[in-house]
């Protein structure tokens, strides 16, 4: 996995933020994007993906995984196959929460590789996405399930807001609509 850009949500480093936006913009430019936002609303730390998905869907993006309809271990394979067939995206951006070191909490990373959902809990699930955006919500290494359930909501909400904003800056909704319209017109 190659991390292309990182941004710490709890610091004010505009250079990192602009680098993140520029890199994501280059990866998704003029492409039909499907955002897969993985997680569950049953554990505070794991609801980062569905929160971001809900925000993006409200803005008009094509999204799989929201608070209303989460994308999690039980429905991942079936729902992903269905969404791929319906939307036929050029690129899939996978979004998920992860655990890391104490000094990495609040860090958002962009990678040019898929992510492995459920890895912190030793779940065997298929990789998701062409590129991935991960938000470190808490410290890992011991009792991961309990750590995810006891994660501060403030941390998750801050990360969700910042991820949504970064994506909105990099992948304008108008571009997303133009690509969808152009695709529909080509099929007609």
C-alpha positions as a Markdown table, in Angstrom:
| # | Residue | x | y | z |
|---|---|---|---|---|
| 1 | Unk | 0.0 | 0.0 | 0.0 |
| 2 | Unk | 1.4 | 3.4 | -1.0 |
| 3 | Unk | 0.1 | 6.4 | 0.9 |
| 4 | Unk | -0.1 | 9.3 | -1.5 |
| 5 | Unk | -1.2 | 12.1 | 0.8 |
| 6 | Unk | -2.0 | 12.5 | 4.5 |
| 7 | Unk | -3.7 | 15.3 | 6.4 |
| 8 | Unk | -4.1 | 15.6 | 10.2 |
| 9 | Unk | -7.6 | 16.7 | 11.0 |
| 10 | Unk | -6.5 | 18.2 | 14.3 |
| 11 | Unk | -3.7 | 20.4 | 12.9 |
| 12 | Unk | -3.8 | 23.4 | 10.6 |
| 13 | Unk | -1.3 | 22.4 | 7.9 |
| 14 | Unk | -2.7 | 23.9 | 4.7 |
| 15 | Unk | 0.1 | 22.4 | 2.6 |
| 16 | Unk | -0.9 | 18.9 | 3.6 |
| 17 | Unk | -4.5 | 19.7 | 3.0 |
| 18 | Unk | -3.9 | 21.1 | -0.5 |
| 19 | Unk | -1.6 | 18.2 | -1.4 |
| 20 | Unk | -4.4 | 15.8 | -0.4 |
| 21 | Unk | -7.0 | 17.7 | -2.4 |
| 22 | Unk | -4.7 | 17.9 | -5.5 |
| 23 | Unk | -3.9 | 14.2 | -5.4 |
| 24 | Unk | -7.5 | 13.1 | -5.0 |
| 25 | Unk | -8.5 | 15.5 | -7.8 |
| 26 | Unk | -5.8 | 14.0 | -10.2 |
| 27 | Unk | -6.9 | 10.4 | -9.4 |
| 28 | Unk | -10.6 | 11.1 | -10.0 |
| 29 | Unk | -10.5 | 13.8 | -12.7 |
| 30 | Unk | -13.3 | 13.3 | -15.3 |
| 31 | Unk | -14.1 | 9.8 | -13.9 |
| 32 | Unk | -17.4 | 8.4 | -12.8 |
| 33 | Unk | -16.8 | 7.8 | -9.1 |
| 34 | Unk | -18.5 | 5.4 | -6.7 |
| 35 | Unk | -17.8 | 6.2 | -3.0 |
| 36 | Unk | -18.0 | 3.1 | -0.8 |
| 37 | Unk | -18.3 | 4.1 | 2.8 |
| 38 | Unk | -17.7 | 1.1 | 5.0 |
| 39 | Unk | -18.7 | 0.8 | 8.7 |
| 40 | Unk | -21.6 | 0.3 | 11.1 |
| 41 | Unk | -23.6 | 2.8 | 13.2 |
| 42 | Unk | -23.5 | 0.4 | 16.1 |
| 43 | Unk | -20.0 | 1.4 | 17.3 |
| 44 | Unk | -19.0 | 5.0 | 17.5 |
| 45 | Unk | -15.5 | 4.4 | 16.0 |
| 46 | Unk | -16.9 | 2.4 | 13.1 |
| 47 | Unk | -19.5 | 4.9 | 12.0 |
| 48 | Unk | -17.0 | 7.2 | 10.2 |
| 49 | Unk | -17.7 | 5.6 | 6.8 |
| 50 | Unk | -21.5 | 5.8 | 7.0 |
| 51 | Unk | -21.3 | 9.4 | 8.3 |
| 52 | Unk | -19.1 | 10.4 | 5.4 |
| 53 | Unk | -21.4 | 8.5 | 3.0 |
| 54 | Unk | -24.5 | 10.3 | 4.4 |
| 55 | Unk | -22.8 | 13.7 | 3.9 |
| 56 | Unk | -21.7 | 12.8 | 0.4 |
| 57 | Unk | -25.1 | 11.5 | -0.6 |
| 58 | Unk | -26.8 | 14.7 | 0.6 |
| 59 | Unk | -24.4 | 16.6 | -1.6 |
| 60 | Unk | -25.4 | 14.6 | -4.7 |
| 61 | Unk | -22.5 | 12.0 | -5.0 |
| 62 | Unk | -23.0 | 8.4 | -5.9 |
| 63 | Unk | -22.6 | 6.6 | -2.6 |
| 64 | Unk | -22.8 | 3.1 | -1.2 |
| 65 | Unk | -22.9 | 3.1 | 2.6 |
| 66 | Unk | -24.8 | 5.6 | 4.7 |
| 67 | Unk | -26.2 | 5.8 | 8.2 |
| 68 | Unk | -29.5 | 4.7 | 6.8 |
| 69 | Unk | -28.1 | 1.9 | 4.8 |
| 70 | Unk | -24.6 | 1.0 | 6.1 |
| 71 | Unk | -22.1 | -1.1 | 4.2 |
| 72 | Unk | -20.7 | -3.7 | 6.6 |
| 73 | Unk | -19.4 | -7.2 | 6.8 |
| 74 | Unk | -22.8 | -8.9 | 6.4 |
| 75 | Unk | -23.8 | -7.1 | 3.2 |
| 76 | Unk | -20.5 | -6.0 | 1.7 |
| 77 | Unk | -20.1 | -8.5 | -1.1 |
| 78 | Unk | -23.8 | -8.5 | -2.2 |
| 79 | Unk | -24.3 | -4.7 | -2.1 |
| 80 | Unk | -20.9 | -4.0 | -3.7 |
| 81 | Unk | -21.6 | -6.3 | -6.6 |
| 82 | Unk | -25.1 | -4.8 | -7.1 |
| 83 | Unk | -23.8 | -1.2 | -7.0 |
| 84 | Unk | -21.0 | -2.0 | -9.4 |
| 85 | Unk | -23.5 | -3.4 | -11.9 |
| 86 | Unk | -25.9 | -0.5 | -11.6 |
| 87 | Unk | -23.4 | 2.4 | -11.5 |
| 88 | Unk | -20.6 | 1.0 | -13.7 |
| 89 | Unk | -18.0 | 3.4 | -12.1 |
| 90 | Unk | -14.6 | 4.2 | -13.6 |
| 91 | Unk | -13.1 | 4.3 | -10.1 |
| 92 | Unk | -14.2 | 3.2 | -6.6 |
| 93 | Unk | -13.1 | 5.3 | -3.6 |
| 94 | Unk | -13.3 | 3.2 | -0.4 |
| 95 | Unk | -13.7 | 5.1 | 2.8 |
| 96 | Unk | -13.3 | 3.5 | 6.3 |
| 97 | Unk | -12.2 | 4.1 | 9.8 |
| 98 | Unk | -9.1 | 2.5 | 11.2 |
| 99 | Unk | -7.0 | 2.2 | 14.3 |
| 100 | Unk | -3.5 | 3.4 | 14.7 |
| 101 | Unk | -0.9 | 4.8 | 17.1 |
| 102 | Unk | -1.9 | 7.4 | 19.7 |
| 103 | Unk | -0.1 | 10.3 | 17.9 |
| 104 | Unk | -1.9 | 9.4 | 14.6 |
| 105 | Unk | -5.4 | 9.8 | 15.8 |
| 106 | Unk | -7.2 | 12.3 | 13.6 |
| 107 | Unk | -5.0 | 11.5 | 10.6 |
| 108 | Unk | -6.6 | 11.0 | 7.2 |
| 109 | Unk | -4.7 | 9.2 | 4.5 |
| 110 | Unk | -5.2 | 8.7 | 0.8 |
| 111 | Unk | -3.8 | 5.5 | -0.8 |
| 112 | Unk | -3.6 | 4.3 | -4.3 |
| 113 | Unk | -4.7 | 0.8 | -3.2 |
| 114 | Unk | -7.8 | -0.9 | -2.0 |
| 115 | Unk | -8.6 | -1.2 | 1.7 |
| 116 | Unk | -9.2 | -4.4 | 3.7 |
| 117 | Unk | -12.4 | -3.8 | 5.7 |
| 118 | Unk | -12.5 | -5.4 | 9.1 |
| 119 | Unk | -8.7 | -6.0 | 9.3 |
| 120 | Unk | -8.5 | -4.6 | 12.8 |
| 121 | Unk | -11.0 | -7.2 | 14.0 |
| 122 | Unk | -9.4 | -10.0 | 12.0 |
| 123 | Unk | -12.3 | -10.4 | 9.6 |
| 124 | Unk | -11.7 | -12.0 | 6.3 |
| 125 | Unk | -13.4 | -9.8 | 3.8 |
| 126 | Unk | -12.5 | -8.9 | 0.2 |
| 127 | Unk | -10.6 | -5.7 | -0.5 |
| 128 | Unk | -12.6 | -2.8 | -1.6 |
| 129 | Unk | -11.9 | 0.2 | -3.9 |
| 130 | Unk | -9.3 | 1.3 | -6.4 |
| 131 | Unk | -8.1 | 4.0 | -4.0 |
| 132 | Unk | -8.9 | 4.4 | -0.3 |
| 133 | Unk | -9.3 | 7.1 | 2.3 |
| 134 | Unk | -8.8 | 6.0 | 5.9 |
| 135 | Unk | -9.4 | 8.0 | 9.0 |
| 136 | Unk | -7.6 | 7.0 | 12.2 |
| 137 | Unk | -10.3 | 7.2 | 14.9 |
| 138 | Unk | -8.5 | 5.7 | 17.9 |
| 139 | Unk | -5.5 | 3.7 | 19.1 |
| 140 | Unk | -5.2 | 0.0 | 18.1 |
| 141 | Unk | -3.3 | -3.0 | 19.4 |
| 142 | Unk | -5.5 | -4.3 | 22.1 |
| 143 | Unk | -9.2 | -5.1 | 22.4 |
| 144 | Unk | -10.0 | -3.4 | 19.1 |
| 145 | Unk | -13.8 | -4.0 | 19.3 |
| 146 | Unk | -14.0 | -2.3 | 22.6 |
| 147 | Unk | -11.8 | 0.5 | 21.4 |
| 148 | Unk | -14.1 | 1.1 | 18.4 |
| 149 | Unk | -17.1 | 1.1 | 20.7 |
| 150 | Unk | -15.5 | 3.6 | 23.1 |
| 151 | Unk | -14.1 | 6.0 | 20.6 |
| 152 | Unk | -15.0 | 9.7 | 21.1 |
| 153 | Unk | -17.8 | 10.9 | 18.9 |
| 154 | Unk | -16.0 | 14.3 | 18.6 |
| 155 | Unk | -13.1 | 12.6 | 16.9 |
| 156 | Unk | -15.3 | 10.7 | 14.4 |
| 157 | Unk | -17.5 | 13.8 | 13.7 |
| 158 | Unk | -14.4 | 16.0 | 13.1 |
| 159 | Unk | -12.9 | 13.4 | 10.7 |
| 160 | Unk | -16.2 | 12.9 | 8.9 |
| 161 | Unk | -16.6 | 16.6 | 8.4 |
| 162 | Unk | -13.1 | 17.1 | 7.2 |
| 163 | Unk | -13.2 | 14.0 | 4.8 |
| 164 | Unk | -16.4 | 15.3 | 3.3 |
| 165 | Unk | -14.9 | 18.7 | 2.8 |
| 166 | Unk | -11.7 | 17.3 | 1.2 |
| 167 | Unk | -13.7 | 15.2 | -1.2 |
| 168 | Unk | -16.0 | 18.0 | -2.0 |
| 169 | Unk | -13.0 | 20.2 | -2.9 |
| 170 | Unk | -11.4 | 17.5 | -5.0 |
| 171 | Unk | -14.4 | 16.0 | -6.8 |
| 172 | Unk | -16.9 | 18.7 | -7.5 |
| 173 | Unk | -20.5 | 17.5 | -7.5 |
| 174 | Unk | -21.0 | 19.3 | -10.9 |
| 175 | Unk | -18.2 | 17.2 | -12.4 |
| 176 | Unk | -19.8 | 14.1 | -11.0 |
| 177 | Unk | -23.1 | 15.0 | -12.6 |
| 178 | Unk | -21.5 | 15.9 | -15.9 |
| 179 | Unk | -19.8 | 12.5 | -16.1 |
| 180 | Unk | -23.0 | 10.7 | -15.3 |
| 181 | Unk | -24.9 | 12.8 | -17.9 |
| 182 | Unk | -22.3 | 12.2 | -20.6 |
| 183 | Unk | -22.4 | 8.5 | -19.9 |
| 184 | Unk | -26.2 | 8.4 | -20.1 |
| 185 | Unk | -26.1 | 10.3 | -23.4 |
| 186 | Unk | -23.5 | 7.9 | -24.9 |
| 187 | Unk | -25.8 | 5.0 | -24.0 |
| 188 | Unk | -28.9 | 6.5 | -25.6 |
